[in-house]
Amino acid sequence: MDKLQIYAAQLGLSTITAAIASKCGLLGWMLVAVAAAMIIDFLAGMAASAKEAVEHPDDDKYGWSSRKGMIGIFKKFGYILVIVASMIVDFLIYKLSGVLSVTLPMTMFFSTLVTAWFILNECLSITENAGRMGVKVPAFLTKVIAVLKGTVEHEGNILKEDTEMEETDYEERT
């Protein structure tokens, strides 16, 4: 690849990233972050597997496996599908709120929560892979990531708790 092709690719990627970010606001940057975290995690997993293969050359349990790699890619594709589904739910809620004349404080609630959860999940996986490579990962970092992930999970569960209360109330009335 010559420099012109590299610059053209960078310009194209930057333009696409900027377009997504301007249309989606914060969510656009979060989508870029989750994509970057997925790529970093996949590469970190490959590096950790390669290191383990060097340490355990006679053990087939260690080392890079194309089967495990494909399973990881399918899993990350599943993440993308869940994020898209959450964006569709947000879009439907936004459109229905307009029909019902209800003003919502935020238009991308579920998408933001789901994407943040996956970013934090990828960050935990990256730190785990770094640990497999022999890196001493600060305990406070993994704790902070876990707490943040728990906070995001809690925010999403607020709706579940309300729904459970409504179901309980309905069951008591019948």
PLY file of the C-alpha trace (Angstrom):
ply
format ascii 1.0
element vertex 174
property float x
property float y
property float z
element edge 173
property int vertex1
property int vertex2
end_header
0.00 0.00 0.00
1.38 3.38 -0.89
0.95 6.50 1.24
-1.86 7.86 -0.94
-3.97 4.74 -0.36
-3.31 4.89 3.39
-4.30 8.57 3.52
-7.42 7.84 1.46
-8.40 5.01 3.81
-7.82 7.22 6.86
-9.85 10.02 5.31
-12.70 7.66 4.45
-12.75 6.09 7.91
-12.59 9.51 9.57
-15.45 10.79 7.42
-17.63 7.78 8.20
-16.82 8.08 11.92
-17.60 11.80 11.94
-20.88 11.26 10.07
-22.02 8.57 12.52
-20.99 10.67 15.51
-22.79 13.79 14.25
-26.00 11.84 13.55
-25.94 9.87 16.79
-24.31 12.34 19.17
-22.77 10.59 22.15
-23.91 7.20 20.88
-21.84 7.68 17.72
-18.65 8.01 19.72
-19.70 5.08 21.87
-20.17 2.95 18.73
-16.64 3.87 17.64
-15.38 3.00 21.14
-17.12 -0.39 21.20
-15.76 -1.24 17.73
-12.23 -0.26 18.82
-12.58 -2.25 22.06
-13.76 -5.33 20.11
-10.76 -5.16 17.79
-8.31 -4.60 20.65
-9.85 -7.46 22.63
-9.65 -9.85 19.67
-6.00 -8.95 19.07
-5.21 -9.19 22.79
-6.84 -12.63 22.90
-4.73 -13.78 19.95
-1.57 -12.44 21.59
-2.40 -14.10 24.92
-3.06 -17.42 23.16
0.23 -17.16 21.27
2.11 -16.47 24.51
0.45 -19.47 26.20
1.38 -21.66 23.22
5.04 -20.68 23.65
4.87 -21.44 27.38
3.12 -24.81 26.86
4.34 -26.15 23.50
3.24 -29.75 24.14
-0.26 -28.96 25.44
-3.05 -28.62 22.84
-5.25 -26.73 25.31
-3.02 -23.69 24.84
-2.43 -21.64 21.74
-4.51 -19.92 19.13
-7.43 -21.93 17.82
-9.29 -20.91 14.68
-12.40 -22.47 16.21
-12.15 -20.29 19.33
-11.33 -17.28 17.18
-14.44 -17.80 15.03
-16.59 -18.26 18.13
-15.22 -14.93 19.40
-16.04 -13.23 16.10
-19.58 -14.64 16.15
-19.98 -13.41 19.72
-18.85 -9.90 18.77
-21.24 -9.96 15.81
-23.96 -10.86 18.32
-22.99 -7.78 20.35
-23.52 -5.65 17.25
-26.95 -7.23 16.67
-28.00 -6.49 20.26
-26.83 -2.87 19.92
-28.80 -2.51 16.67
-31.87 -4.04 18.35
-31.56 -1.52 21.21
-31.32 1.30 18.66
-34.52 0.04 17.01
-36.28 -0.02 20.40
-35.11 3.56 21.06
-36.34 4.63 17.63
-39.76 3.07 18.24
-40.07 4.69 21.67
-39.02 8.04 20.19
-41.56 7.81 17.36
-44.35 6.60 19.66
-43.66 9.41 22.12
-44.23 11.88 19.32
-47.55 10.27 18.43
-48.59 10.26 22.09
-47.36 13.85 22.61
-44.98 12.75 25.35
-41.66 14.58 25.73
-38.71 12.35 26.53
-35.56 13.69 28.18
-33.35 11.37 26.08
-33.80 9.79 22.67
-31.14 7.07 22.90
-31.61 5.54 26.36
-31.38 1.79 25.70
-28.76 2.12 22.95
-26.53 4.14 25.24
-26.88 1.69 28.13
-26.37 -1.41 25.99
-23.38 0.07 24.18
-21.79 1.22 27.46
-22.31 -2.26 28.91
-20.57 -3.89 25.94
-17.69 -1.38 26.05
-17.12 -2.18 29.72
-17.43 -5.92 29.03
-14.76 -5.61 26.33
-12.54 -3.60 28.70
-12.76 -6.37 31.30
-11.86 -8.92 28.64
-8.90 -6.81 27.50
-7.56 -6.67 31.07
-8.07 -10.44 31.42
-6.14 -11.05 28.19
-3.37 -8.73 29.39
-3.21 -10.79 32.57
-2.89 -13.97 30.48
0.07 -12.31 28.75
1.76 -11.84 32.11
0.88 -8.17 32.60
0.19 -7.23 36.20
-3.15 -5.46 35.84
-3.93 -3.02 38.66
-6.72 -4.48 40.78
-8.34 -1.05 41.10
-8.75 -0.88 37.31
-10.66 -4.14 37.06
-12.73 -3.14 40.11
-13.60 0.25 38.59
-14.61 -1.37 35.30
-16.71 -3.96 37.16
-18.40 -1.25 39.27
-19.15 0.84 36.19
-20.56 -2.22 34.43
-22.70 -2.96 37.50
-23.94 0.64 37.52
-24.99 0.39 33.88
-26.69 -2.94 34.62
-28.51 -1.35 37.57
-29.76 1.55 35.43
-31.22 -0.94 32.97
-32.78 -2.97 35.78
-34.76 0.00 37.09
-37.32 -0.72 34.40
-37.38 -4.40 35.30
-38.09 -3.63 38.95
-40.97 -1.34 37.97
-42.37 -4.03 35.66
-42.09 -6.67 38.38
-44.00 -4.39 40.76
-46.72 -3.85 38.18
-47.00 -7.60 37.59
-47.16 -8.23 41.32
-49.86 -5.59 41.73
-51.84 -7.11 38.90
-51.56 -10.60 40.41
-52.74 -9.30 43.80
-55.79 -7.68 42.18
-56.89 -10.87 40.40
0 1
1 2
2 3
3 4
4 5
5 6
6 7
7 8
8 9
9 10
10 11
11 12
12 13
13 14
14 15
15 16
16 17
17 18
18 19
19 20
20 21
21 22
22 23
23 24
24 25
25 26
26 27
27 28
28 29
29 30
30 31
31 32
32 33
33 34
34 35
35 36
36 37
37 38
38 39
39 40
40 41
41 42
42 43
43 44
44 45
45 46
46 47
47 48
48 49
49 50
50 51
51 52
52 53
53 54
54 55
55 56
56 57
57 58
58 59
59 60
60 61
61 62
62 63
63 64
64 65
65 66
66 67
67 68
68 69
69 70
70 71
71 72
72 73
73 74
74 75
75 76
76 77
77 78
78 79
79 80
80 81
81 82
82 83
83 84
84 85
85 86
86 87
87 88
88 89
89 90
90 91
91 92
92 93
93 94
94 95
95 96
96 97
97 98
98 99
99 100
100 101
101 102
102 103
103 104
104 105
105 106
106 107
107 108
108 109
109 110
110 111
111 112
112 113
113 114
114 115
115 116
116 117
117 118
118 119
119 120
120 121
121 122
122 123
123 124
124 125
125 126
126 127
127 128
128 129
129 130
130 131
131 132
132 133
133 134
134 135
135 136
136 137
137 138
138 139
139 140
140 141
141 142
142 143
143 144
144 145
145 146
146 147
147 148
148 149
149 150
150 151
151 152
152 153
153 154
154 155
155 156
156 157
157 158
158 159
159 160
160 161
161 162
162 163
163 164
164 165
165 166
166 167
167 168
168 169
169 170
170 171
171 172
172 173
